[in-house]
Amino acid sequence: MRTRSLAALAATAALGAAGIVAALPASAAAGCDVKYTVASQWNNGFTANVNLTNLGDPVTSWTLTWSFANGQQITQAWNASASQSGGQVTARGAGHNASLGTGASTSFGFNGSWVGTNSVPAGFALNGTACTGAPSATTPPTTPPTTPPTTPPNTGPTTSPPTGSPEWGRGLPPAGAVHSRAYHIIMADGTGYTPRANECSREIHMRYWTYGPDGKVYPTWHPARDPSGCAFGHEHGDDPRTSDLFATAGWPAFGYTSEVMLGNLPESSHRHEDHVGHKVLAVNNSNVIQGDNGTSFFPPSGPTIATCDVLLKFHQGTHSPDAFSNNVHELLFNQRCVATNGGQVTEARYNAMIPLGRAGGFSPSECPGFGGQFINVTPAVPADSPSDNRSLGRLITEPGCIQAIREGRTHNDPLYPNPVPFTVSDMDDFWFSDVSVTGSGLNFRIAPLFYVVNPSRYYDPAKPNRLGRIIDLCYTDLRGGSYCDQVRNSGQQIAWDDPRSPFKGTLREFRPGTFAVQNSGPTTVYTDAYGRNASTTPFAGSIQQYFAGSSSTTMYVRGSTKDYGSNSADAIHAPN
């Protein structure tokens, strides 16, 4: 694990303009006082708090503007909406603090990134009228944070966000904190985390939390085993702290986009993704090869045109029937690429419920063969789930594969020189997507692949909930392959959710895939929860996104393949 050297400092700019009178559009007297504080700073990230006092006539809405001189970029804001174009920043009041009477104050804050120098803004303007003054320094905090803070927004009527870093893994959320539905689910019996004998208690599991962009408490990544020694029975992939993007991205808030959707949908038509399906990928310095389009199993030879860091969280449940019909799944995506020639940087921070193929069904997986007919199952939830018609969508094993195994059909495997017969061990899941965000000078596109080699379920319309368990096929006369060999050699009947079963969704290849950013407009845009309807201003139910730079070519990022269940001491079992 990479050790991060964190430094904490604070600088306060007290910018006073008491008594300044200027002509505003409403012909009101204007004056303001602004205090800008860098509350903490680390590697290439920082947290700042802004206190604004209105010294002029009352206003029913306020806009505060300033410029960053050193390329700082706002990544997350609370108690105000913040947009940025180049170094110019515009912050607008939220609903609960939009009106300011004479002498009234409000506060907001944000997380940001910086490189080289993080100087205090030289000046601010309230509703177009400058607040003049000079910055002054204050004493730095005596105790630096142990991890980059993920201080979130507070959507309540107060003007101060939750302070400090979450007590990740060490304590429960503070009294009075607002819980997201995703966090509530892991607290409840039967619907979230229900520990088995000798597994970590629910209370230990609840210690792994973070604030989301809306100020609510969300579950987040945790190790397969707690430091106390107990195991959770499931895993969430890579430790996000190992990513070079963790300083700006912070802990992933599992279920954040679902929470945004819940604010606009009735409970009866809303789908909450289960906890164990949230998986994290962290890759640093992944080489992008010229001419690579992802169609080959191995990367082609050629010059490296860029290196990319990736930190993403994707929800992929290969243990339940959810994906048979439901095609939208949560993606929290962070990627930064640096061109080999010239050092040009392109970056995206994108959160959405992305579509993977068509809603209401899926297509057959590689067994019995790609390109099979779409299988309609049931209407998707939510009912307005958009379809992705550009990718292959979700490819899931179904009874056609069993027939192919019985008939001894073969397929080409890049690891073998000659065609090999299909086996039960070839019953895997491929999930493709192709999404884009366009408008206001922005063209952004990603086309990722999420591949699970050892899912625990397959589609069988003859079974309850259409849910077949792959391990059960190992006890038939079907050609089993390496996974079934493990099961059969045990000499015992192993249940689908036994830790000894190799079918538990732990062997995954996540490819961030196609990545392209061309942005001549603001770096901050807002979309709906599906990543659509891009706007430069926030709107009800919107999610703040970030896109910077313009790549001269479309890149393909390979990601990694890893077995997250290789350590038997973790006792991971399906559902996972």
Stockholm file with secondary structure:
# STOCKHOLM 1.0

chainA/1-576         MRTRSLAALAATAALGAAGIVAALPASAAAGCDVKYTVASQWNNGFTANVNLTNLGDPVTSWTLTWSFANGQQITQAWNASASQSGGQVTARGAGHNASLGTGASTSFGFNGSWVGTNSVPAGFALNGTACTGAPSATTPPTTPPTTPPTTPPNTGPTTSPPTGSPEWGRGLPPAGAVHSRAYHIIMADGTGYTPRANECSREIHMRYWTYGPDGKVYPTWHPARDPSGCAFGHEHGDDPRTSDLFATAGWPAFGYTSEVMLGNLPESSHRHEDHVGHKVLAVNNSNVIQGDNGTSFFPPSGPTIATCDVLLKFHQGTHSPDAFSNNVHELLFNQRCVATNGGQVTEARYNAMIPLGRAGGFSPSECPGFGGQFINVTPAVPADSPSDNRSLGRLITEPGCIQAIREGRTHNDPLYPNPVPFTVSDMDDFWFSDVSVTGSGLNFRIAPLFYVVNPSRYYDPAKPNRLGRIIDLCYTDLRGGSYCDQVRNSGQQIAWDDPRSPFKGTLREFRPGTFAVQNSGPTTVYTDAYGRNASTTPFAGSIQQYFAGSSSTTMYVRGSTKDYGSNSADAIHAPN
#=GR chainA/1-576 SS CCCCCEECCCEEEEEECTTCCCCCTTCCCCCEEEEEEEEEEETTEEEEEEEEEECSSCBSSCEEEEECSSCCEEEEEESEEEEEETTEEEEEECGGGCCBCTTCEEEEEEEEECSSCCCCCSCEEETTEEECCEEEECCCCSSCCSSCCCCCCCCSSCSSCCCSCCCTTTCCCCTTCCBCHHHHHHHSTTTSCCCCTTBCCHHHHTTCEEECTTSCEEECCCCSBCTTSCBCSCCCBSCGGGSTTHHHHCSCCTTHHHHHHHTTSCGGGCCCCCGGGEEEEEEEEEEEETTCCSCSSSCCCSCEEEEEEEEEEEECCSSSSHHHHCCEEEEEEEEEEEETTTCCEEEEEEEEEEECSCTTEEEECTTTCTTCCCEECSCCSSTTCCCCCSSCCEEECCHHHHHHHHTTCEECCTTSSSCEECCGGGCCEEEECCEEEEETTEEEEEEEEEEESSCSEEECTTSGGGEEEHHHHTTSSSCCHHHHHHHHHTTSCCCTTSTTCSCSSCEEEEEEEEEEEEECSCSEEEECTTSCSCBSSCCTTCEEEEEECBCSSCEEECCEEEETTCCGGGCCCSCC
#=GC SS_cons         CCCCCEECCCEEEEEECTTCCCCCTTCCCCCEEEEEEEEEEETTEEEEEEEEEECSSCBSSCEEEEECSSCCEEEEEESEEEEEETTEEEEEECGGGCCBCTTCEEEEEEEEECSSCCCCCSCEEETTEEECCEEEECCCCSSCCSSCCCCCCCCSSCSSCCCSCCCTTTCCCCTTCCBCHHHHHHHSTTTSCCCCTTBCCHHHHTTCEEECTTSCEEECCCCSBCTTSCBCSCCCBSCGGGSTTHHHHCSCCTTHHHHHHHTTSCGGGCCCCCGGGEEEEEEEEEEEETTCCSCSSSCCCSCEEEEEEEEEEEECCSSSSHHHHCCEEEEEEEEEEEETTTCCEEEEEEEEEEECSCTTEEEECTTTCTTCCCEECSCCSSTTCCCCCSSCCEEECCHHHHHHHHTTCEECCTTSSSCEECCGGGCCEEEECCEEEEETTEEEEEEEEEEESSCSEEECTTSGGGEEEHHHHTTSSSCCHHHHHHHHHTTSCCCTTSTTCSCSSCEEEEEEEEEEEEECSCSEEEECTTSCSCBSSCCTTCEEEEEECBCSSCEEECCEEEETTCCGGGCCCSCC
//
